[in-house]
Amino acid sequence: MTQRRVAITGLGLVSPFGGDLPDFFARLLAGESAVHFLQTDDVPRPLAIPFVSCPGFDADAELGKPLAGTMDRFAQLGTAAAYRAWQDAGLSRGQPAENRENWGVSWGTALGGTLAYEKGYKELWIKGRERVSPLSVILGMNNAANAHISIQLGLGGVSMSHTVACASSAIAIGEAFRRVRSGEAPVMLTGGSDVPQAYGVARAWEALRVMANCDEKTAAQACRPFSAGRTGLVLGEGGAALVLEDWEHAVARGARIHGEMVGYGTTCDHSHLVRPDAAGQVRALNMALADAGLTPADIDYVNAHGTATAEGDPVEIAALRTVFGEAAARLAVSGTKSMHGHQLGAAGAIEAIITVLALREQAIPPTAHLGEPDPACAGVDHVGTGRAQQLRAALSNSFAFGGSNAVLAFRAVTP
């Protein structure tokens, strides 16, 4: 079967900084953190955690109040990001000039509409009401985001959602890539969205004891991947989307091409639900390289999964050292969750966009607040300050609970 080249023609993000994509990337390059200290009025015990929110996002203004009212916040963020990517790709949201019956959506979410269900619990058990909103099911279903996107953009091909914990949107992107490359779909809109702000969800993560320790004054620097002083991860909400397109289709319509997606590898550790295994990550990395027709020597940058957990960070670096060998010492690696937090099912899509922008702009965002790297994470070139660098190809890693691993490979487009 002839494989098609896959162009990235659209990028869309609801930025925690409130601006557009250039603003988002510029702030990352500068090492600016979007982490703040979240305090809620939940009864009987408020939440008080580091968090990354999108305070400037107005769903009613962006989507229209009638449509926004039929969505949980995760679907609102996802649909808004999809609209932005679609516009960035130069595609119309109105009546299309060509048949879109085989254009599709592949979306990732770890949690789906948990806020809708939590609201129902509060209505029933705290407020003592007899019933919940009749919209609860369609608000809460995991495929709500991709369903809304397909409907609003008139996409008649596959419309699927992937729930694979922290690898959800990376796997969604990988599966979309495969469909475009095989010729099954000329265009796929892909990405992910999540809102882990439900009280029960936040408390569950606290119970795992993997959340970063901080207070209101230190929240901005709470997430420190690969640092000797790291204390854990920071949750965040977000939505991010990419338009993947058959290269010839993109060129024929005169589309701007941000970069090229060239490979995808996914594996399972098949060893433990929450303890990562370097062997499984190594297989995913090697699979992505082989799929892309690249060697370790071709890779100039890795956007790491880098959650800032005590156990996860050293395992990821060990996997990179194994795959890259002696070249690992010169491999630029950064963990951008230090600035934008961990959006669970949306993280892979956000980091895929960052990786594409790094290749396009020939610049690497840092691992902010790195300080002294953990000796257990040594052996790679940790990027502690944003810098310009010649980049040919890059990888984006997503490694999830359940042992699911996904690695995406991208290549810069040369003028």
C-alpha positions in Angstrom: 0.0 0.0 0.0 1.3 3.4 -0.9 1.8 5.6 2.1 0.8 9.3 1.9 2.8 12.1 3.4 1.0 13.8 6.3 1.0 17.6 6.6 0.1 19.5 9.7 -2.0 22.4 8.4 -3.9 23.5 11.5 -3.0 24.2 15.1 -5.5 25.3 17.8 -5.2 25.7 21.5 -7.1 27.3 24.4 -4.1 28.8 26.1 -3.8 29.1 29.9 -2.1 32.4 29.3 -5.2 33.7 27.5 -3.5 34.7 24.2 -3.0 33.1 20.9 -0.5 30.4 19.8 2.5 32.8 19.1 1.9 34.3 22.6 1.7 30.8 24.2 5.0 29.6 22.6 6.8 32.9 23.4 5.8 32.6 27.0 7.0 29.0 27.1 10.3 30.0 25.6 10.7 32.6 28.3 10.0 30.0 31.0 6.8 31.6 32.2 4.6 29.5 34.3 0.8 29.3 34.1 0.5 27.5 37.4 -1.6 29.2 40.2 -2.9 28.2 43.5 -6.5 27.0 43.2 -8.9 27.4 46.2 -12.5 26.5 46.0 -15.6 27.0 48.1 -16.5 23.3 48.2 -18.2 22.1 51.4 -17.1 20.7 53.8 -13.4 21.0 52.7 -12.3 23.3 50.0 -9.7 22.3 47.4 -6.4 24.0 47.8 -4.0 22.7 45.1 -1.7 24.0 42.4 -3.6 24.1 39.1 -3.5 25.4 35.5 -6.8 26.9 34.4 -7.9 28.8 31.3 -9.5 31.8 33.0 -9.9 33.9 29.8 -12.0 31.2 28.1 -15.6 32.3 27.6 -17.5 29.4 26.1 -20.7 31.4 25.4 -18.7 34.0 23.5 -16.7 31.5 21.6 -19.3 28.8 20.8 -22.6 30.6 21.2 -24.7 30.2 24.3 -27.1 27.6 22.9 -24.3 25.3 21.8 -22.2 25.8 24.8 -25.1 25.0 27.0 -25.2 21.5 25.6 -21.6 20.8 26.6 -19.6 20.0 29.6 -16.5 22.2 30.0 -14.2 19.5 28.5 -16.2 19.5 25.3 -16.3 23.3 25.2 -12.6 23.6 25.5 -12.1 20.8 22.9 -14.6 22.3 20.4 -13.1 25.8 20.7 -9.6 24.4 20.1 -10.9 22.5 17.1 -12.5 25.6 15.7 -9.2 27.5 16.1 -7.2 24.7 14.4 -9.8 24.6 11.5 -9.5 28.3 11.0 -5.7 28.1 11.2 -5.8 25.5 8.4 -7.8 27.9 6.2 -10.9 25.6 6.1 -14.4 26.9 6.2 -17.0 26.1 8.9 -19.9 26.8 6.5 -21.1 24.8 3.6 -17.9 23.1 2.3 -16.9 23.3 -1.4 -16.0 19.6 -1.4 -17.5 16.5 0.0 -16.3 15.8 3.6 -18.0 12.4 4.1 -14.6 10.7 4.6 -13.1 13.5 6.7 -12.9 12.5 10.4 -12.3 13.3 14.0 -10.0 11.4 16.4 -10.2 12.8 20.0 -8.6 12.1 23.3 -10.0 12.5 26.8 -9.1 10.8 30.1 -12.1 12.0 32.1 -14.8 13.1 29.7 -17.7 14.9 31.3 -16.9 14.2 35.0 -18.0 17.7 35.9 -21.5 17.0 34.7 -21.8 13.8 36.7 -20.4 15.5 39.8 -22.9 18.3 39.4 -25.6 15.5 39.4 -24.3 14.0 42.6 -24.4 17.5 44.3 -27.9 18.1 43.1 -29.1 14.8 44.5 -27.2 14.3 47.7 -26.4 17.9 48.9 -29.3 19.9 47.5 -31.8 17.0 48.0 -33.3 17.3 44.6 -35.3 14.4 43.1 -33.7 14.4 39.6 -30.8 15.7 37.5 -30.7 17.6 34.3 -32.0 15.6 31.3 -28.9 16.8 29.5 -26.6 14.9 31.9 -25.9 11.9 29.7 -25.0 13.9 26.6 -23.0 16.3 28.8 -21.1 13.6 30.4 -20.4 11.1 27.6 -16.7 10.7 26.7 -17.4 11.1 23.0 -19.2 14.4 23.4 -16.3 16.5 22.1 -15.6 14.6 18.9 -19.4 14.3 18.3 -19.9 18.0 18.5 -16.8 18.7 16.4 -18.0 16.3 13.7 -21.5 17.8 13.7 -20.4 21.5 13.7 -17.8 21.0 10.9 -19.8 18.6 8.8 -17.3 15.7 9.0 -18.9 12.5 7.9 -16.0 10.1 8.4 -14.9 8.3 11.6 -15.7 10.1 14.8 -14.0 8.4 17.7 -12.7 9.1 21.2 -9.7 7.5 22.9 -9.5 7.2 26.7 -6.0 6.0 27.6 -5.3 8.1 30.7 -2.4 10.5 30.0 -1.7 9.1 26.6 -5.3 9.7 25.3 -4.7 12.5 22.9 -1.3 11.3 21.8 -2.9 8.0 20.7 -5.8 9.9 19.1 -3.3 11.8 17.1 -1.4 8.7 16.2 -4.5 6.9 15.0 -5.6 10.0 13.0 -2.1 10.0 11.4 -2.5 6.4 10.3 -5.8 7.1 8.6 -4.4 10.0 6.6 -1.2 8.2 5.7 -3.1 5.1 4.5 -5.3 7.3 2.3 -8.4 6.4 4.2 -9.1 10.0 5.0 -7.7 13.1 3.3 -8.2 15.2 6.4 -8.4 14.3 10.1 -9.1 16.8 13.0 -7.5 15.4 16.1 -6.5 16.4 19.6 -7.8 16.2 23.1 -9.4 18.0 26.1 -9.8 17.4 29.8 -10.9 19.2 32.9 -9.6 17.5 36.1 -11.1 20.0 38.4 -14.0 17.9 39.7 -13.7 17.7 43.5 -13.6 13.9 43.5 -11.0 13.7 40.8 -8.7 16.2 42.5 -9.0 14.4 45.8 -8.2 11.1 44.1 -5.0 12.5 42.7 -4.1 13.9 46.1 -4.7 10.4 47.6 -2.0 9.0 45.3 0.5 11.4 46.8 1.9 12.4 43.5 0.6 16.1 43.6 3.2 18.8 44.0 3.6 20.5 47.3 3.3 24.3 47.4 1.4 27.2 48.8 0.1 30.4 47.1 3.5 32.0 47.0 5.3 29.0 45.5 2.7 27.6 43.2 4.2 29.0 40.0 7.3 26.9 40.5 5.5 23.8 41.9 6.1 21.6 38.9 9.8 20.8 38.4 10.4 17.8 36.1 13.8 16.1 36.4 14.8 18.4 39.3 16.4 17.0 42.4 13.8 19.0 44.4 10.7 18.0 42.5 7.7 17.0 44.6 5.1 16.0 42.1 2.8 16.9 39.2 0.3 19.8 38.7 -3.1 19.2 37.1 -4.6 21.5 34.6 -7.5 22.0 32.2 -7.1 22.5 28.5 -8.0 21.7 24.9 -5.7 21.4 21.9 -6.3 20.3 18.2 -4.3 19.7 15.1 -5.5 19.3 11.5 -3.6 16.4 9.8 -3.9 16.4 6.0 -2.8 14.5 3.0 0.2 16.4 1.7 -0.9 16.6 -1.9 -4.4 17.7 -0.8 -2.9 20.4 1.3 -0.5 21.6 -1.4 -3.4 21.6 -4.0 -5.4 24.0 -2.0 -2.5 26.2 -1.1 -2.5 25.5 2.6 0.3 26.6 5.0 2.1 23.6 6.3 3.5 23.9 9.9 5.3 20.6 9.8 5.1 17.0 8.8 4.1 14.1 11.0 6.2 11.1 10.1 5.9 8.4 12.8 3.9 6.9 15.6 4.7 4.2 18.1 2.5 2.8 20.8 3.1 -0.1 23.3 2.0 -1.4 26.7 4.3 -2.1 29.5 2.0 -5.0 30.5 3.6 -5.1 33.9 1.9 -2.7 36.4 -1.0 -0.3 36.5 0.9 2.7 37.8 4.6 1.9 37.8 6.3 2.8 34.5 8.6 0.4 32.8 11.5 1.7 30.7 11.4 -1.4 28.5 7.9 -0.6 27.3 8.9 3.0 26.6 12.0 1.9 24.7 9.8 -0.2 22.4 7.5 2.8 21.8 10.4 5.1 21.0 12.0 2.5 18.6 8.7 1.9 17.0 8.1 5.6 16.3 11.6 6.0 14.9 11.2 2.9 12.6 7.7 4.1 11.5 9.2 7.4 10.6 12.2 6.0 8.8 14.5 7.9 11.2 17.4 7.0 13.3 18.3 8.3 16.8 20.9 10.5 15.1 18.1 12.3 13.2 16.4 13.5 16.3 17.4 16.8 17.8 14.7 17.3 20.4 12.4 15.4 22.7 9.4 16.9 24.4 9.3 14.6 27.4 6.3 13.3 29.2 8.1 14.7 32.3 5.4 14.8 35.0 7.8 15.7 37.9 7.0 12.5 39.8 9.7 10.8 41.8 9.4 7.5 39.9 8.3 8.5 36.4 11.0 11.0 35.4 14.1 8.7 35.9 12.4 5.9 34.0 11.7 8.1 31.0 15.4 9.3 30.9 16.6 5.7 31.3 14.5 4.8 28.2 16.0 7.7 26.2 19.5 6.7 27.2 18.9 3.2 26.1 17.5 4.2 22.7 19.9 7.1 21.9 23.1 5.5 23.4 26.1 7.7 23.3 24.1 10.4 21.4 21.8 10.8 24.4 24.3 13.3 26.0 23.7 15.7 23.1 19.9 15.1 22.9 17.9 18.2 23.9 15.1 17.3 26.3 12.6 19.5 28.0 9.5 18.9 30.1 7.0 21.7 29.4 4.5 20.6 31.9 6.7 22.7 34.2 4.8 25.6 32.7 1.5 24.4 31.3 0.8 21.6 33.8 -0.6 18.2 33.2 -3.9 18.2 31.3 -4.2 14.4 31.5 -6.0 13.4 28.2 -5.2 16.7 26.6 -1.5 16.8 27.5 -0.3 14.8 24.5 -2.0 17.2 22.1 -0.7 20.3 23.8 2.8 18.9 23.7 2.5 17.7 20.1 1.6 21.4 19.2 4.6 22.6 21.2 6.9 20.1 19.4 5.6 21.2 16.0 6.1 24.9 16.9 9.6 24.1 18.2 10.4 22.7 14.8 8.7 25.5 12.9 10.4 28.2 15.0 13.7 26.4 15.4 13.6 27.0 19.1 13.3 24.8 22.2 11.2 25.7 25.3 12.8 24.8 28.6 12.1 22.7 31.6 11.3 25.7 33.8 12.5 25.8 37.5 14.8 22.9 36.8 17.5 24.0 39.2 19.8 21.1 40.0 18.8 18.0 38.0 18.3 14.8 39.8 21.4 12.5 39.2 19.0 9.7 38.4 17.8 11.9 35.4 21.3 12.6 34.1 22.6 11.6 30.7 20.7 13.9 28.3 20.9 17.6 27.5 18.3 19.1 29.8 17.2 22.4 28.4 16.9 24.7 31.4 16.5 28.0 29.4 14.7 28.5 26.2 17.1 28.6 23.3 17.3 28.8 19.5 18.6 25.6 17.9 18.7 24.0 14.5 16.1 21.2 14.6 15.4 18.6 11.9 13.1 16.2 13.7 11.6 15.7 17.1 9.7 13.3 19.3 6.8 13.9 21.7 6.4 11.4 24.5 3.2 10.4 26.4 3.4 7.6 29.0 0.2 6.7 30.9 -1.1 4.9 33.9 -2.1 1.4 32.7 1.3 1.1 31.0 0.2 2.7 27.7 2.9 4.5 25.9 2.7 6.7 22.8 5.5 8.5 20.9 4.8 10.9 18.0 7.5 11.8 15.5 7.6 15.1 13.6 9.9 16.6 11.0 10.5 20.3 10.2 9.5 21.6 6.8 12.5 23.0 5.0 11.9 26.2 2.9 
